[in-house]
Amino acid sequence: MATNRARELFEEGLVLYGAERFHEAHAAFVAAWSLKKHHQIAGMLGDCEMRVGKYRDAAEHLTYYVREYPKGRPTAKVQRARELLDEAKRHVGTLVIRVDEPGVDVLVDGKPVGQSPLVDPVFVDPGSRLVEAQRGPAAKLQTVEVSAGSTYTVRLVLTAPPASPVPEPAPTNWKAITSGVLTAAGIGAGIGLLARANIIGAETNALRAKSGITTDTTCINPEQSLRAACADVHAKAVQQIPYFWGGVGALALAAGSGVATFLFLRPSGKSAAPRVGVGISPGPYLQIHGSF
């Protein structure tokens, strides 16, 4: 059986180790380790590897020995192993590799070192080292410049973060645009028409003053000498009417369009209705007021 053969090889290694034939003892322990993973074999492997200068392998096997050493046993041996491990680490670099997903193959310089999550750190010789996490076609690589005696934490993320949703552009509110244009046009036309009405009103007042018509009742039953002047004033005043009421109508349209614009643009859930008023008076002043 494999266990029996591993025991025989281990005992052969002990004999060679006692004879200080460390290279041959190391070969016997390596053969035993290939058949049986046991803390005693790992401990002797690490000891031999320290003696023959295989510091990276020594750090790996001594780590296993310290981790698997039975609790409750004498601590002298495990303390000696910890001292050898500290010495081995001064000659190599230590990689603590973290992968964001379990069950991912981890490779260093193209050689598998286990699957995530790794139980132990990975020991490497100084220099440039390529660390890779691989699962199917997905892979993540990272290069680490390693110095002897140093520890490096390598984090590999295979799972791409979810893409941020791209907000859809807000639809063009053509109703609001149309009503807004009508509002602006109505205000412009209304102000223009009323301004023209005011000009005609001023011309009418000037004509009245020039003709000697001092009161509004003068032309109700005018004297013979004022009939012609009253006819001229009346003709001038009549010209003001279409401009005045045209301006009033344009501003009323603007008010209605303004209300519609407000309703089209009002956020959903807002129930307060707008209040709009238009105040217009003939003469030199135009008043427009409203609230939303």
Legacy VTK file of the C-alpha trace (Angstrom):
# vtk DataFile Version 3.0
C-alpha trace
ASCII
DATASET POLYDATA
POINTS 292 float
0.000 0.000 0.000
1.029 3.602 -0.602
1.055 4.376 3.121
3.393 1.476 3.901
5.737 2.437 1.084
5.719 6.044 2.248
6.684 4.861 5.745
9.587 2.800 4.364
10.885 5.757 2.339
10.559 8.036 5.361
12.597 5.646 7.510
15.252 5.404 4.791
15.390 9.160 4.722
15.892 9.302 8.492
18.866 6.925 8.233
20.436 9.015 5.439
19.746 12.216 7.372
21.493 10.766 10.437
24.478 9.995 8.248
24.414 13.665 7.061
23.749 12.548 3.496
21.231 15.335 3.132
20.754 15.280 -0.650
19.973 11.546 -0.614
17.785 11.959 2.453
15.925 14.743 0.677
15.239 12.485 -2.320
13.828 9.773 -0.025
11.572 12.302 1.760
10.349 13.714 -1.573
9.376 10.193 -2.689
7.560 9.574 0.585
5.759 12.946 0.317
4.501 12.072 -3.163
2.731 9.048 -1.671
1.535 10.482 1.622
1.041 14.054 2.805
1.994 13.965 6.490
3.342 16.620 8.829
6.350 14.475 9.858
7.433 14.038 6.238
6.909 17.763 5.616
9.029 18.634 8.654
11.988 16.467 7.568
11.674 17.744 4.005
11.865 21.344 5.234
14.873 20.571 7.433
16.787 18.934 4.564
15.857 21.717 2.148
17.244 24.330 4.512
20.522 22.411 4.643
20.817 22.132 0.845
19.694 25.740 0.121
16.201 25.031 -1.248
14.627 27.881 0.702
11.417 28.233 -1.286
10.581 24.518 -0.937
11.631 24.625 2.714
9.230 27.508 3.452
6.372 25.598 1.800
6.964 22.326 3.694
7.678 23.979 7.034
4.453 25.976 6.747
2.558 22.726 6.263
4.339 21.178 9.259
3.516 24.091 11.562
-0.114 24.155 10.439
-0.685 20.385 10.760
1.374 19.741 13.893
-0.944 17.936 16.369
-2.163 20.026 19.254
-1.172 18.786 22.677
2.178 17.412 21.472
5.486 18.795 22.854
6.136 22.245 21.426
9.915 22.017 21.103
9.755 20.486 17.610
7.188 22.914 16.238
9.128 25.829 17.770
12.238 24.655 15.958
10.210 24.431 12.728
8.977 28.020 13.193
12.563 29.218 13.584
13.592 27.418 10.394
10.533 28.871 8.618
11.454 32.408 9.633
14.966 31.820 8.313
13.621 30.432 5.018
11.330 33.477 4.551
14.324 35.800 4.721
15.550 34.257 1.457
12.271 34.266 -0.496
9.198 36.398 -1.165
5.776 35.630 0.316
2.613 36.082 -1.744
-0.747 36.217 0.015
-3.150 35.691 -2.890
-6.814 36.646 -2.603
-9.382 35.895 -5.332
-12.918 37.281 -5.298
-14.476 33.897 -6.141
-13.960 30.388 -4.709
-12.896 27.425 -6.819
-10.697 29.459 -9.147
-7.395 28.000 -10.353
-4.425 30.043 -9.142
-1.111 29.933 -11.002
2.268 31.536 -10.343
4.618 31.789 -13.322
2.299 29.413 -15.151
2.416 26.667 -12.499
-0.739 25.745 -10.544
-0.502 26.420 -6.808
-4.073 25.483 -5.860
-7.636 26.751 -5.999
-9.079 29.748 -4.215
-9.250 30.300 -1.368
-5.625 29.275 -0.796
-4.954 27.931 2.676
-1.300 28.987 2.813
0.735 31.803 1.305
2.763 31.063 -1.805
6.558 31.311 -1.534
8.516 32.448 -4.584
12.088 33.276 -5.448
12.960 36.978 -5.733
12.314 38.599 -9.103
9.367 39.340 -11.376
6.487 36.922 -10.788
3.277 36.517 -12.765
0.213 35.671 -10.643
-2.902 34.459 -12.450
-6.450 33.516 -11.500
-8.193 31.437 -14.140
-11.589 29.862 -14.576
-12.529 28.801 -18.084
-12.013 31.674 -20.520
-11.994 34.247 -17.713
-8.561 35.150 -16.355
-6.946 37.887 -14.308
-3.180 38.440 -14.292
-0.935 40.570 -12.135
2.824 40.975 -12.167
4.614 41.374 -8.834
8.215 42.481 -8.352
9.351 40.358 -5.415
12.199 41.073 -3.013
13.639 38.543 -0.550
12.132 38.748 2.925
9.057 40.710 1.802
5.353 39.825 1.880
2.918 40.927 -0.827
-0.882 40.763 -0.881
-2.218 40.098 -4.375
-5.934 40.669 -5.008
-7.410 39.256 -8.198
-10.968 40.107 -9.256
-12.575 37.919 -11.883
-16.126 39.215 -11.542
-16.610 42.429 -13.476
-18.672 45.038 -11.619
-22.196 45.461 -13.020
-22.412 48.084 -15.709
-24.099 51.269 -14.617
-27.432 51.647 -16.400
-27.412 54.388 -18.994
-30.387 56.650 -18.347
-32.691 57.061 -21.291
-32.989 60.637 -22.522
-36.155 62.345 -21.416
-38.730 62.490 -24.236
-39.144 65.851 -25.876
-42.242 67.560 -24.511
-43.532 68.950 -27.783
-46.819 70.043 -26.194
-44.976 72.221 -23.694
-42.709 73.609 -26.420
-45.667 74.458 -28.670
-47.650 76.102 -25.898
-44.545 77.973 -24.767
-44.001 79.343 -28.285
-47.662 80.410 -28.441
-47.322 82.102 -25.061
-44.278 84.072 -26.163
-45.876 84.986 -29.483
-49.115 86.051 -27.779
-47.280 88.262 -25.296
-45.209 89.856 -28.042
-48.192 90.462 -30.315
-50.366 91.727 -27.450
-47.748 94.197 -26.241
-47.185 95.421 -29.808
-50.887 95.914 -30.543
-51.577 97.663 -27.253
-48.559 99.876 -27.737
-49.968 100.903 -31.117
-53.369 101.522 -29.506
-51.705 103.757 -26.916
-49.958 105.726 -29.654
-53.254 106.271 -31.462
-54.838 107.278 -28.146
-52.117 109.851 -27.612
-52.595 111.186 -31.160
-56.374 111.399 -30.532
-55.816 113.380 -27.307
-53.435 115.719 -29.106
-56.003 116.271 -31.887
-58.726 116.977 -29.290
-56.536 119.567 -27.573
-55.618 121.191 -30.895
-59.282 121.387 -31.913
-60.378 122.909 -28.600
-62.357 119.866 -27.475
-61.871 119.997 -23.726
-64.439 117.468 -22.401
-65.741 114.045 -23.347
-69.263 115.462 -23.815
-68.320 118.235 -26.217
-68.808 116.076 -29.298
-72.105 114.506 -28.173
-74.081 117.419 -29.622
-71.310 119.616 -31.023
-71.693 123.200 -32.146
-71.576 123.887 -35.850
-68.000 125.134 -35.599
-66.777 121.950 -33.904
-68.556 119.346 -35.989
-65.722 118.868 -38.419
-63.177 118.647 -35.600
-65.341 116.153 -33.699
-65.634 114.021 -36.845
-61.838 113.960 -37.177
-61.376 113.058 -33.481
-64.003 110.316 -33.770
-62.337 108.862 -36.879
-58.985 108.859 -35.074
-60.410 107.246 -31.940
-62.076 104.491 -33.983
-58.648 103.518 -35.348
-57.596 102.642 -31.770
-60.331 100.029 -31.210
-59.036 97.078 -33.318
-55.499 97.529 -31.951
-56.729 97.622 -28.375
-58.976 94.562 -28.534
-56.475 92.720 -30.737
-53.899 93.236 -27.999
-56.370 92.058 -25.368
-57.100 88.919 -27.379
-53.396 88.183 -27.943
-52.648 88.493 -24.231
-55.628 86.294 -23.363
-54.229 83.662 -25.753
-50.820 84.021 -24.098
-52.396 83.529 -20.663
-54.153 80.359 -21.809
-50.994 79.023 -23.449
-49.046 79.832 -20.286
-51.441 77.779 -18.216
-51.105 74.893 -20.684
-47.291 75.135 -20.560
-47.391 75.011 -16.787
-49.613 71.928 -16.811
-47.430 70.122 -19.357
-44.272 70.821 -17.343
-45.731 70.402 -13.854
-44.231 67.403 -11.974
-46.611 64.510 -11.505
-48.418 64.546 -8.185
-48.608 68.323 -7.863
-52.270 69.192 -7.648
-52.302 72.943 -7.045
-53.862 74.666 -10.029
-52.291 77.872 -11.353
-54.122 81.164 -11.090
-53.698 83.602 -13.957
-55.048 87.078 -14.352
-54.540 89.726 -16.995
-55.191 93.364 -16.241
-55.297 95.759 -19.188
-56.154 99.439 -19.226
-56.222 101.815 -22.166
-53.734 104.574 -22.028
-50.012 104.716 -21.463
-49.857 101.702 -19.082
-50.220 97.941 -19.651
-50.633 95.617 -16.660
-50.217 91.814 -16.759
-50.294 89.739 -13.588
-50.518 86.059 -12.695
-49.482 83.395 -10.185
-48.542 79.726 -10.518
LINES 1 293
292 0 1 2 3 4 5 6 7 8 9 10 11 12 13 14 15 16 17 18 19 20 21 22 23 24 25 26 27 28 29 30 31 32 33 34 35 36 37 38 39 40 41 42 43 44 45 46 47 48 49 50 51 52 53 54 55 56 57 58 59 60 61 62 63 64 65 66 67 68 69 70 71 72 73 74 75 76 77 78 79 80 81 82 83 84 85 86 87 88 89 90 91 92 93 94 95 96 97 98 99 100 101 102 103 104 105 106 107 108 109 110 111 112 113 114 115 116 117 118 119 120 121 122 123 124 125 126 127 128 129 130 131 132 133 134 135 136 137 138 139 140 141 142 143 144 145 146 147 148 149 150 151 152 153 154 155 156 157 158 159 160 161 162 163 164 165 166 167 168 169 170 171 172 173 174 175 176 177 178 179 180 181 182 183 184 185 186 187 188 189 190 191 192 193 194 195 196 197 198 199 200 201 202 203 204 205 206 207 208 209 210 211 212 213 214 215 216 217 218 219 220 221 222 223 224 225 226 227 228 229 230 231 232 233 234 235 236 237 238 239 240 241 242 243 244 245 246 247 248 249 250 251 252 253 254 255 256 257 258 259 260 261 262 263 264 265 266 267 268 269 270 271 272 273 274 275 276 277 278 279 280 281 282 283 284 285 286 287 288 289 290 291
